[in-house]
Amino acid sequence: MLLRIEDTDQTRFVEGAEKYIQEALEWIGIKIDEGVTEGGPHAPYKQSQRKDIYKQYAQQLLDEGKAYYAFDTAEELDAMRKSLEEAKVDNLSYNAVTRMQMKNSITLSKDEVAERIGSGEPYVIRLKVPLKEEIRFKDIIREWVVVHSSTIDDKVLMKSDGMPTYHLANIVDDHLMGITHVIRGEEWLPSAPLHILLYRAFGWEAPQFAHLPLLLKPEGNGKLSKRDGLLGDFPVFPLEWKDPQSGETSRGFREDGYLPEALLNFLAFLGWNPGTDQEFFGLDEMVEAFSLEKIHKAGARFDVNKAKWFNQHYLRQMSDEELAEQVSMKLENKALAPKLVKLMKDRVTFTKEIITEVPYLFNPPMEYDQEVAQKKWDDLAKKAIPVIADILGNIPDADFEAQKIHDTLFEKLEAEGIKPGKVMQAFRLAVTGEGKGPDLMLILEILGKQTVLERIAKALATL
């Protein structure tokens, strides 16, 4: 795994983004073998530090007549496009035809070009795209792509600030770093023919290309955006991100409680299918099963409910001890953690819900579920609840644990002629304020005898 930082567009530089990328990859379990931090045989791995390399290759194209200097100002380029538009020309680009009316080293003499450069006049270096050439290549996902060079403009390779564009920098780096497969989003497909031309211009063998399907909104209509996450109340960033300029914070999967294994599986299945019934993969298993040929062409719907489903699975795969350790970090009474895990592990999607879904374990109910109260707080309940209080009050503190509470309570209620099943929901309401939830006997054990008796007394006085 080689991590290259592509920072040639200084106008889009964002403070902290590089560190964020590295932290996100580390969190999800992807180990970097070569990169800015790790070093390696292809250093430097930051494109802004490789300017001299790109200049060398740009000069090679200039020397071979495959690229040229262009001195046109922004105003002159606008005027050129406007005149083409007025002439109702479809292709409004700087190309094999329009270059002949512009200020560049093709239309200017060598002396004038040298003079302009010597005087410090700004210039860019453009690729000299051949006028009549067919560009044909096979994309692993899209199959054969055929484009005519007349539809491609003379792209800028080196900008006036001396920095390369994406097109030059990536082709040079991919070649020098031994990249065999270029895998990227389908929005880059229109640029692929240009990149093939660059490989041809240098006389290099092009890598294989694979253009991935777009990630779509959860409803499948349109490309996923950060705004969709805000509207749909789900994260689209791996980790929480605070924009250093706007101060806006975007939610992260990690901070929302997703496990890295869950996110890894969720992302892998966006547009890919292993062709088997296997639904859960460790990273090594995924590497073994994955193939580009199994990626779909159609866009992949970003169904965050699937991510939650994966998370629920991996949370349940965790050992009780590991989960309790995580839960204990959020508790004042650390000793409660193992009991909370036992109570809630099979009922939650996120670790934090082991605490947040049972607020009545930490505070007495402020109100009672009225719908349940109307149905279940009947004459039988009013008769049975004081009996339950007496039974619980007589259980020794040392024996106040779930199984013993259950056995004693059910035996004594039966002896009193009360069917436990008829009054358990009312009893739960008295203790928790809710009509349903996890194992009531374990809830009683966690709360302790005194707290349970106090809550029964309050319910009898309130309901």
C-alpha positions in Angstrom: 0.0 0.0 0.0 1.6 3.2 -1.2 0.1 6.5 0.0 0.9 9.5 -2.3 -0.3 13.0 -1.3 -1.5 14.8 -4.4 -1.3 18.4 -3.4 -0.3 20.2 -6.7 -3.4 22.4 -6.6 -2.4 24.8 -3.9 -5.7 26.7 -4.1 -7.4 23.6 -2.7 -5.0 23.0 0.2 -6.7 22.3 3.5 -4.9 22.4 6.8 -5.0 19.1 8.5 -6.4 17.1 5.6 -3.2 15.0 5.1 -3.1 13.9 8.7 -6.8 13.2 8.6 -6.4 10.8 5.6 -3.6 8.9 7.3 -5.6 8.6 10.5 -8.7 7.4 8.7 -6.8 4.7 6.8 -5.1 3.6 10.1 -8.5 3.4 11.9 -10.1 1.2 9.3 -7.1 -1.2 9.4 -5.2 -0.3 6.2 -1.5 -0.4 6.7 0.7 1.9 4.6 3.9 0.3 3.3 5.3 3.4 1.5 4.4 7.0 1.9 5.1 10.4 3.4 5.6 9.1 6.9 7.0 5.6 6.1 9.4 6.7 3.3 10.3 4.2 0.6 12.2 3.7 -2.7 10.0 6.2 -4.6 10.3 9.1 -2.2 9.3 11.9 -2.0 5.6 10.9 -1.8 4.2 14.4 -1.7 3.7 15.8 -5.2 4.5 19.4 -4.2 8.1 18.1 -3.4 8.5 16.5 -6.8 8.3 19.7 -9.0 11.7 19.2 -10.4 10.8 15.7 -11.6 7.7 17.0 -13.4 9.7 19.9 -15.0 12.1 17.3 -16.4 9.4 15.3 -18.1 7.5 18.4 -19.3 10.8 19.5 -20.9 11.1 16.2 -22.6 7.7 16.6 -24.2 8.7 20.2 -25.3 12.0 19.0 -26.8 10.2 16.3 -28.7 7.5 18.7 -30.1 4.8 16.9 -28.1 4.0 19.9 -25.9 4.3 23.7 -26.3 4.5 27.0 -24.3 1.2 29.0 -24.3 1.3 32.7 -23.2 -2.4 33.5 -23.6 -4.0 35.5 -20.8 -7.3 34.6 -19.1 -9.0 37.5 -21.1 -7.7 36.1 -24.4 -8.9 32.6 -23.6 -12.3 34.0 -22.8 -12.4 35.9 -26.0 -11.4 32.8 -28.0 -14.2 30.8 -26.4 -16.7 33.6 -26.9 -15.9 33.9 -30.6 -16.3 30.1 -31.0 -19.6 30.3 -29.2 -20.8 33.1 -31.5 -19.7 31.0 -34.5 -21.8 28.1 -33.0 -18.8 25.8 -32.8 -19.6 22.8 -30.5 -16.1 22.3 -29.2 -15.1 25.6 -27.3 -11.6 24.3 -26.3 -8.0 25.1 -26.9 -7.2 22.4 -29.5 -5.4 21.5 -32.7 -7.5 24.1 -34.6 -7.8 27.0 -32.2 -4.2 26.8 -31.1 -3.2 28.3 -34.4 -4.9 31.6 -33.6 -3.4 31.9 -30.1 -0.1 33.0 -28.6 2.1 30.0 -28.2 5.4 28.5 -29.2 3.7 26.9 -32.3 2.5 30.3 -33.7 5.4 32.5 -32.4 9.0 32.4 -33.5 11.7 30.8 -31.4 13.2 34.2 -30.7 9.9 35.7 -29.5 9.2 32.7 -27.3 12.7 32.9 -25.7 12.2 36.7 -25.2 8.8 36.2 -23.5 10.2 33.5 -21.2 13.3 35.6 -20.5 11.3 38.6 -19.5 9.3 36.6 -17.0 6.0 36.6 -18.9 3.7 34.0 -17.4 3.1 30.9 -19.4 1.7 27.4 -19.2 2.9 24.2 -20.9 0.2 22.4 -22.9 0.0 19.0 -24.4 0.0 19.0 -28.2 -2.9 16.7 -28.9 -2.8 15.1 -32.3 -5.6 16.2 -34.6 -6.6 12.8 -36.1 -5.9 9.9 -33.8 -8.2 7.2 -32.3 -7.7 6.5 -28.7 -8.9 3.1 -27.7 -8.4 1.3 -24.4 -10.2 -1.4 -22.4 -11.5 -0.4 -19.0 -11.8 -3.3 -16.6 -15.3 -2.3 -15.6 -16.6 -0.3 -18.6 -15.1 -2.6 -21.3 -13.8 -0.8 -24.5 -13.7 2.9 -24.6 -13.1 4.6 -28.0 -12.5 8.4 -28.3 -11.3 10.5 -31.2 -8.5 13.0 -30.4 -10.4 15.8 -32.1 -12.7 15.9 -29.0 -9.8 16.4 -26.6 -8.4 19.8 -25.9 -4.7 20.7 -25.4 -4.7 20.3 -21.6 -2.3 22.3 -19.4 0.5 20.1 -18.1 2.4 22.8 -16.1 0.7 25.8 -14.6 2.1 29.3 -14.6 3.1 28.9 -10.9 5.4 26.1 -11.9 3.2 23.4 -10.5 2.1 20.4 -12.6 -1.6 19.7 -13.2 -3.1 16.4 -12.0 -2.8 15.0 -15.6 1.0 15.3 -15.8 1.9 14.6 -12.2 -0.2 11.5 -11.9 1.0 10.0 -15.2 4.6 10.6 -14.3 4.3 9.3 -10.7 2.2 6.3 -11.7 4.9 5.3 -14.1 7.9 6.0 -11.8 6.2 4.3 -8.8 5.3 1.2 -10.8 1.5 1.5 -10.5 -0.2 -1.2 -12.5 -3.9 -0.4 -12.0 -5.5 3.0 -11.8 -8.8 2.7 -10.0 -10.9 5.8 -9.6 -14.4 7.2 -9.8 -16.3 7.2 -13.1 -16.2 11.0 -13.2 -12.6 10.6 -14.3 -13.5 8.4 -17.3 -13.5 11.5 -19.7 -9.9 12.2 -18.7 -8.7 8.6 -19.4 -8.2 9.1 -23.1 -6.0 12.2 -22.4 -3.9 10.1 -20.0 -3.6 7.4 -22.7 -2.2 10.1 -25.0 0.3 11.1 -22.4 1.5 7.6 -21.9 1.9 7.3 -25.7 3.8 10.7 -25.8 6.3 9.4 -23.3 6.5 5.9 -24.9 5.4 4.2 -21.7 3.0 1.3 -21.3 -0.2 2.5 -19.8 -1.6 0.8 -16.6 -4.9 -0.9 -16.6 -7.9 1.4 -15.8 -11.0 0.7 -13.7 -13.6 3.4 -13.3 -15.8 2.7 -10.3 -19.5 3.4 -10.1 -20.7 6.5 -8.3 -22.0 6.4 -4.8 -25.6 7.4 -4.9 -28.0 9.0 -2.4 -29.8 6.5 -0.1 -32.9 6.7 -2.2 -30.7 5.9 -5.3 -31.4 9.2 -7.0 -28.3 11.3 -7.7 -24.7 11.4 -6.4 -24.1 11.2 -2.7 -23.1 14.5 -1.0 -22.2 15.8 2.4 -25.6 17.5 2.5 -27.4 14.1 2.1 -25.8 13.0 5.3 -27.1 16.2 7.1 -30.6 15.7 5.8 -30.6 11.9 6.4 -28.9 12.1 9.8 -26.0 9.9 8.9 -22.2 10.4 8.5 -20.4 10.4 5.1 -17.0 11.0 6.6 -14.9 8.1 8.1 -13.8 10.3 11.0 -15.3 13.5 12.4 -13.9 16.5 10.4 -13.9 20.2 11.4 -13.3 22.5 8.5 -10.5 24.8 9.6 -11.9 27.7 7.5 -15.7 27.6 8.1 -15.5 25.9 11.5 -18.2 23.5 10.4 -18.0 20.0 11.9 -19.0 17.0 9.8 -19.9 13.8 11.6 -17.7 10.7 11.3 -18.5 7.0 11.3 -16.0 6.5 14.1 -17.5 9.1 16.4 -21.0 7.9 15.6 -20.0 4.5 17.1 -19.3 2.4 14.0 -16.7 -0.3 14.3 -13.9 -0.2 11.7 -14.7 -3.8 10.6 -18.4 -2.7 9.9 -17.4 0.3 7.8 -14.9 -1.8 5.9 -17.5 -4.3 4.9 -20.1 -1.7 4.2 -17.8 0.2 1.8 -16.5 -3.0 0.1 -20.1 -4.0 -0.8 -20.9 -0.7 -2.4 -20.9 -1.7 -6.1 -19.1 -5.0 -5.5 -20.3 -8.5 -4.8 -18.1 -11.6 -4.0 -20.4 -13.9 -6.0 -21.0 -16.1 -3.0 -23.3 -16.0 0.1 -20.6 -14.8 2.4 -21.6 -11.4 3.9 -18.8 -10.8 6.5 -15.1 -10.4 5.6 -12.0 -9.7 7.5 -9.5 -7.6 5.6 -7.3 -10.5 4.6 -10.4 -12.5 3.4 -11.6 -9.5 1.4 -8.2 -9.2 -0.3 -8.5 -12.9 -1.2 -12.1 -12.6 -2.5 -11.9 -9.2 -4.3 -11.7 -8.8 -8.0 -12.3 -5.7 -10.1 -14.3 -7.8 -12.6 -17.0 -8.2 -10.0 -17.6 -4.5 -9.6 -20.9 -3.4 -11.1 -21.2 -0.6 -13.7 -24.4 0.9 -12.1 -24.2 3.4 -9.2 -24.2 2.0 -5.7 -26.9 3.2 -3.3 -25.5 4.4 0.0 -27.9 2.6 2.3 -26.7 3.5 5.8 -29.0 0.9 7.3 -26.8 -1.8 5.8 -23.9 -0.1 7.7 -25.8 -0.4 10.9 -26.6 -4.0 10.2 -22.9 -4.7 9.7 -22.1 -2.8 12.9 -24.7 -4.8 14.9 -23.1 -8.0 13.7 -19.5 -7.0 14.6 -20.6 -5.7 18.0 -22.1 -9.0 18.8 -18.9 -10.8 17.7 -16.9 -8.8 20.4 -16.2 -10.6 23.6 -18.2 -9.5 26.7 -15.0 -8.5 28.4 -13.8 -6.3 25.5 -17.2 -4.6 25.2 -17.4 -4.1 29.0 -14.0 -2.4 28.9 -15.4 0.1 26.3 -18.6 0.7 28.2 -16.8 1.2 31.5 -15.0 4.2 30.1 -18.3 6.1 30.0 -19.5 5.0 33.5 -18.8 6.4 37.0 -19.5 3.0 38.5 -17.1 0.8 36.3 -18.4 -2.4 38.0 -21.7 -2.0 36.3 -20.2 -2.5 32.8 -20.3 -6.3 32.7 -24.0 -6.4 33.8 -24.9 -3.8 31.3 -23.2 -5.7 28.5 -25.1 -8.9 29.5 -28.3 -7.0 29.5 -28.0 -5.1 26.3 -25.5 -6.7 24.0 -28.0 -8.5 21.8 -30.4 -5.5 21.6 -28.2 -2.6 20.4 -26.5 -1.5 17.2 -23.8 0.8 18.8 -21.8 0.4 21.9 -23.0 3.7 23.3 -26.6 2.4 23.2 -25.7 0.0 26.0 -26.0 3.0 28.2 -28.2 5.4 26.3 -31.0 2.9 25.7 -31.6 2.3 29.4 -31.7 5.7 31.0 -33.9 4.3 33.8 -30.9 2.4 35.1 -29.3 5.7 36.1 -32.3 7.9 36.9 -35.8 7.1 38.2 -38.5 7.5 35.5 -40.0 11.0 35.4 -43.0 9.8 33.6 -44.8 6.5 32.7 -45.9 5.2 29.3 -49.5 6.2 29.4 -50.7 3.7 26.8 -49.3 0.8 28.8 -50.6 2.3 32.0 -54.1 2.5 30.7 -54.0 -1.1 29.6 -52.0 -2.8 32.3 -52.2 -0.7 35.5 -55.6 -2.3 36.3 -57.1 -3.7 39.5 -55.0 -6.8 39.3 -51.8 -4.8 39.0 -52.8 -2.6 42.0 -53.3 -5.7 44.0 -50.2 -7.5 42.8 -47.6 -4.7 42.9 -47.7 -4.3 46.8 -47.4 -8.1 47.0 -44.3 -8.0 44.7 -42.8 -5.3 46.9 -43.3 -7.5 50.0 -41.7 -10.5 48.3 -38.7 -8.5 47.0 -38.3 -6.9 50.4 -37.9 -10.2 52.1 -35.1 -11.4 49.7 -31.7 -11.1 51.5 -29.4 -8.5 49.9 -26.8 -11.1 49.2 -29.4 -13.1 47.1 -30.7 -10.2 45.1 -29.5 -11.4 41.8 -31.5 -12.1 38.6 -32.1 -15.8 38.8 -32.9 -15.9 42.5 -35.2 -12.9 42.1 -37.0 -14.7 39.3 -37.4 -18.0 41.1 -38.6 -16.4 44.4 -40.9 -13.9 42.8 -42.7 -16.4 40.5 -43.0 -19.0 43.2 -44.5 -16.6 45.7 -46.9 -14.9 43.3 -48.2 -18.3 42.2 -48.7 -19.2 45.9 -50.7 -16.0 46.2 -52.9 -17.0 43.3 -51.4 -14.3 41.0 -50.3 -15.4 37.5 -46.9 -13.6 37.0 -47.4 -13.2 33.2 -50.5 -11.1 33.9 -48.7 -8.5 36.0 -45.1 -8.4 34.8 -45.7 -5.6 32.3 -47.2 -3.4 35.0 -44.3 -4.2 37.3 -41.8 -3.2 34.5 -43.8 0.0 34.1 -43.4 0.8 37.8 -39.7 0.2 37.8 -38.6 1.7 34.4 -41.5 3.8 33.2 -41.7 1.7 30.0 -43.8 -1.2 28.9 -41.1 -3.2 27.3 -37.3 -3.7 27.3 -34.5 -6.1 28.2 -34.4 -8.8 30.9 -36.4 -7.3 33.8 -34.8 -9.6 36.4 -31.4 -8.4 35.5 -32.6 -4.8 35.6 -33.7 -5.4 39.2 -30.3 -6.9 40.1 -28.5 -3.9 38.5 -30.8 -1.3 40.4 -30.5 -3.1 43.7 -33.3 -3.9 46.2 -33.6 -0.5 47.9 -33.9 1.4 44.6 -36.5 -1.1 43.2 -38.7 -0.7 46.4 -38.5 3.1 46.2 -39.6 3.0 42.6 -42.5 0.7 43.3 -43.6 3.0 46.1 -43.5 6.0 43.8 -45.5 4.2 41.1 -48.2 3.2 43.6 -48.5 6.8 44.6 -48.4 8.3 41.1 -50.2 5.9 38.7 
